[in-house]
Amino acid sequence: MKKSIVFITILLLVIGTISATPQISGNFGLDYKASFDGTVTPSGVDSNTSAAELSLTLSTDFWDLALRGVAAKGDDVDATATLKVDALLETIEIDLPFTLNALVGNQNFFSSSVYADPSGAEGDNYTLYSQSVTRGNLPFGFSVGFEDLITVKGGYDIVDGGKFLSAVVNPLDGISIAANMANNATFDSYAVGGIGVSASAIADLSTLAGFDFDLKISTAGWFATNVADKNNYFVAVNGGKDAVSAYLEYTNEQTINNINIGAAYAFSETLSSSAGVKFNDISDDLTIGAWVKGTYTIADISTFVKYGFSGNGDSLEEHYVQTGLDFSF
């Protein structure tokens, strides 16, 4: 019943906004991971949606409506409305020298990062937010931006007292910096409490130096004010030329040192391959994991097959095959 109500609500939202001619965009992903011990689990998207995830965005000049998690189960929907205050004020001839958006809905104000994250070490495992920002309390927030130079975003849960603040700055063409802060913080993979801070920066050397190949250096740090052994540090160099790309990444995650190496080759616009190796805990109890992946794109739908292993591959459960598809519209 709950699933039906969700989908009916979404349908009514879409029908009710046809007269406003909103632009509709979205993404759908389906992803399964099968271990050699016979275990099959959803992977790569929100596991709470039974491996499939649908995101929809309806946009006009004055508002955006984003819906996420409307998928296989259909009973866990996040909805966020963005009201473009500066555009609304223009209709009554009040021009602001900056963009101003009001954020409302059952959102949790996830953090911004400009780290290249070539292996997914950061984005797959860490997101800074406040444990006191509860979606069910309908927290609200704002974002303020000045041209392409700076964007500041804040959020507040009036019921539980959760607070979140972030900023992204682009001081030069080719350089970006981001910072985030939350109270009663969690890094998503684990809670740290107190004030949590994350910061990242990236330098596009191809833009800065005029190279005829891609080369980027980026870094990120995650800092817990009251538990230093829970901090994380990331540094990556990635680049490429024509059909070839590669990366080298060092991470220090909760005092454990790791190295990730990977490369990819595009045979054509539709077919590509990639491979990677991860050296875990290189200074203490070293284990090695590796993977190979093939991706095929047809009619804007990307499908892939991936084989890999972790923990030296000593047991069947450490070996896996992963497959799925993804498309945007």
C-alpha positions in Angstrom: 0.0 0.0 0.0 2.8 2.4 0.9 4.5 1.7 -2.3 1.4 2.4 -4.3 0.8 5.7 -2.5 4.4 6.8 -3.3 4.1 6.2 -7.0 0.6 7.8 -7.2 2.0 10.9 -5.5 4.8 11.1 -7.9 2.5 10.7 -10.9 0.2 13.5 -9.6 3.3 15.7 -9.1 4.3 15.2 -12.7 0.8 15.7 -14.1 0.2 18.7 -12.0 3.3 20.4 -13.3 2.8 19.8 -17.0 1.2 23.2 -17.4 4.4 24.8 -16.0 6.4 22.9 -18.7 9.2 21.9 -16.3 12.4 20.3 -17.7 12.5 16.7 -16.6 15.8 14.8 -16.0 16.9 11.8 -14.1 18.9 8.7 -13.7 18.2 5.0 -13.2 20.7 2.5 -11.9 20.6 -1.3 -11.4 23.5 -3.2 -9.8 24.1 -6.6 -8.4 27.2 -8.2 -6.8 27.6 -12.0 -6.7 30.3 -13.5 -4.5 31.7 -16.9 -5.4 30.3 -18.3 -2.2 26.8 -17.9 -3.6 25.8 -14.6 -1.9 24.1 -12.0 -4.1 23.7 -8.5 -2.9 22.7 -5.1 -4.4 25.8 -2.9 -4.8 26.7 0.5 -6.2 23.4 2.1 -5.4 21.3 2.5 -2.3 20.8 -1.1 -1.0 17.6 0.0 0.7 16.0 0.2 -2.7 16.7 -3.4 -3.5 19.5 -2.7 -6.0 17.6 -0.3 -8.2 17.5 3.5 -7.8 15.6 6.1 -9.7 16.2 9.9 -9.3 14.0 12.5 -10.9 14.4 16.3 -11.2 11.8 18.7 -12.4 13.1 22.2 -13.1 11.8 25.5 -14.1 13.3 29.0 -13.9 11.9 29.4 -10.4 12.1 26.1 -8.7 13.6 22.6 -8.8 12.0 19.5 -7.3 14.3 16.4 -6.8 13.0 13.0 -6.0 15.4 10.2 -5.1 15.0 6.5 -4.1 11.9 5.9 -6.1 12.7 2.4 -7.3 12.2 -1.3 -6.7 10.7 -1.0 -3.3 9.4 2.5 -3.7 8.8 3.1 0.0 11.7 5.3 0.8 11.5 8.6 -1.1 13.6 11.7 -0.5 12.1 14.9 -1.8 13.9 18.2 -1.9 12.5 21.5 -3.3 14.7 24.4 -4.2 13.1 27.8 -4.5 15.2 30.2 -6.6 14.5 33.3 -4.6 16.6 35.6 -6.8 14.6 34.6 -9.9 11.4 35.1 -8.0 12.4 38.6 -6.9 13.3 39.5 -10.5 9.6 39.1 -11.4 8.9 42.1 -9.1 11.9 44.0 -10.4 14.2 43.3 -7.4 17.6 42.3 -8.8 20.1 40.6 -6.4 23.8 40.7 -7.3 24.0 37.0 -6.3 22.0 33.8 -6.5 19.8 32.9 -3.5 18.0 29.6 -3.1 15.8 28.3 -0.3 16.0 24.6 0.4 13.1 22.7 1.9 12.2 19.0 2.2 13.3 15.8 3.9 16.9 16.3 3.0 20.2 15.8 5.0 22.5 18.4 3.3 25.3 16.1 2.1 28.7 17.6 1.9 30.5 18.9 -1.2 33.9 17.6 -2.4 36.2 18.6 -5.3 38.5 15.6 -4.7 39.0 13.6 -7.9 38.3 10.3 -6.1 39.6 8.1 -8.9 39.0 4.8 -7.1 35.9 5.8 -5.2 37.7 5.5 -1.9 36.1 8.7 -0.6 32.7 8.9 -2.2 31.9 5.2 -1.7 32.5 5.3 2.0 32.3 8.9 3.4 29.8 11.7 3.5 29.8 14.4 6.2 26.5 15.3 7.8 25.0 15.9 11.2 23.4 13.1 13.1 21.0 15.7 14.4 19.7 16.6 11.0 16.8 14.2 10.6 15.0 13.9 7.3 11.6 13.3 9.0 11.9 16.7 10.7 11.9 18.5 7.3 15.1 20.5 7.8 15.5 23.6 5.8 18.5 25.5 4.4 19.8 28.0 1.9 22.5 28.4 -0.7 24.1 31.7 -1.9 26.4 32.0 -4.9 28.3 34.7 -6.6 29.0 34.1 -10.3 31.3 31.0 -10.5 33.5 32.2 -7.7 31.9 30.9 -4.5 28.8 29.0 -3.3 27.8 28.7 0.3 25.2 26.3 1.6 23.8 25.9 5.1 21.2 23.6 6.7 19.3 23.5 10.1 17.1 21.0 11.8 14.8 23.1 14.0 13.6 20.0 16.0 16.9 18.2 16.8 19.3 21.1 16.4 21.4 19.7 13.7 23.6 22.3 11.7 25.5 22.0 8.5 27.6 24.6 6.6 29.6 24.2 3.4 31.4 26.3 0.8 32.9 25.7 -2.6 35.4 28.3 -4.0 36.9 28.6 -7.5 39.6 31.3 -7.1 41.3 30.5 -10.4 40.4 28.7 -13.6 41.7 25.2 -12.8 41.7 25.4 -9.0 38.7 24.5 -6.7 38.5 24.3 -3.0 35.6 22.9 -0.8 35.0 22.8 2.9 32.2 21.4 5.1 31.4 21.5 8.8 28.6 19.8 10.8 27.8 19.4 14.5 27.2 16.0 16.1 29.0 14.7 13.0 29.1 11.4 11.2 31.3 10.4 8.3 28.5 8.1 7.2 30.7 4.9 7.5 31.0 5.7 11.2 29.9 8.4 13.7 32.5 10.7 15.3 30.3 13.1 17.3 31.4 16.7 18.1 32.3 19.0 15.2 33.3 17.3 12.0 35.1 19.0 9.2 36.0 17.9 5.7 38.1 19.9 3.1 39.3 19.2 -0.4 41.2 20.9 -3.2 42.0 20.1 -6.8 44.4 21.6 -9.3 43.9 20.9 -13.0 47.5 21.2 -14.3 46.3 20.9 -17.9 44.3 24.1 -17.5 47.0 25.9 -15.4 50.0 25.0 -17.6 48.4 24.4 -20.9 49.3 20.8 -21.3 47.9 18.8 -24.2 47.0 15.9 -21.9 44.9 15.6 -18.8 46.7 15.9 -15.4 45.1 16.6 -12.0 46.4 16.6 -8.5 43.8 16.6 -5.7 43.6 16.0 -2.0 41.0 15.7 0.8 40.9 15.5 4.6 38.3 14.5 7.1 38.8 15.7 10.6 36.9 14.8 13.8 37.6 17.3 16.6 37.4 14.8 19.5 38.7 11.5 18.0 41.9 12.0 16.0 42.3 8.3 15.1 39.1 8.5 13.0 40.5 11.1 10.6 40.9 10.4 6.9 43.4 11.7 4.3 43.4 11.3 0.5 45.9 12.3 -2.2 45.5 11.4 -5.9 47.2 12.1 -9.2 45.1 11.2 -12.3 45.3 12.0 -16.0 45.4 10.6 -19.5 45.6 11.3 -23.1 43.3 10.2 -25.9 42.0 6.7 -25.1 44.3 6.0 -22.1 43.8 7.2 -18.5 45.4 6.2 -15.2 45.5 7.2 -11.5 47.7 6.7 -8.5 46.1 7.3 -5.0 47.3 7.2 -1.4 44.8 7.1 1.4 45.1 7.1 5.2 41.8 6.0 6.6 41.6 5.9 10.3 45.4 5.6 10.5 45.5 2.7 8.0 47.6 3.4 4.9 46.5 2.2 1.5 47.6 2.6 -2.2 45.2 2.4 -5.2 46.4 2.1 -8.8 44.2 2.0 -11.8 44.1 2.4 -15.6 41.5 2.5 -18.4 41.4 2.2 -22.1 38.6 3.2 -24.4 38.5 1.0 -27.5 35.7 3.1 -29.0 32.9 5.4 -27.9 30.8 2.4 -26.9 33.4 -0.1 -25.5 36.0 0.5 -22.7 37.9 -1.5 -20.2 39.6 -0.7 -16.9 41.5 -2.5 -14.1 42.8 -1.6 -10.7 44.8 -2.9 -7.7 44.5 -1.9 -4.1 47.2 -2.4 -1.5 45.5 -2.4 1.9 47.3 -1.5 5.2 50.7 -1.3 3.6 52.5 -0.5 6.8 51.2 -3.3 8.9 49.1 -6.3 7.7 49.3 -6.0 3.9 46.5 -7.5 1.8 45.9 -7.0 -1.9 42.7 -6.7 -4.0 42.3 -6.3 -7.7 39.6 -6.0 -10.3 39.0 -5.8 -14.1 35.9 -4.3 -15.7 34.4 -4.0 -19.2 31.8 -1.4 -20.0 29.5 -1.2 -23.1 27.3 1.7 -23.9 24.4 1.5 -26.4 21.5 4.0 -26.9 22.9 6.0 -23.9 22.5 2.9 -21.6 25.8 1.8 -20.0 26.2 -1.9 -18.9 29.2 -3.4 -17.3 30.7 -6.7 -16.0 33.3 -6.6 -13.3 35.4 -9.3 -11.7 37.5 -8.7 -8.6 38.8 -10.0 -5.3 39.8 -8.6 -1.9 41.9 -9.8 1.0 44.4 -11.6 -1.2 41.5 -13.7 -2.6 42.2 -16.5 0.0 38.5 -17.5 0.2 35.6 -17.9 -2.2 33.6 -15.0 -0.5 36.4 -12.6 -1.4 35.9 -13.2 -5.1 33.0 -11.6 -6.9 31.3 -10.8 -10.2 29.4 -7.5 -10.4 27.1 -6.4 -13.2 24.5 -3.7 -13.8 23.3 -0.9 -16.0 22.8 2.8 -15.7 21.2 5.5 -17.9 20.4 9.2 -17.7 17.6 11.1 -19.3 
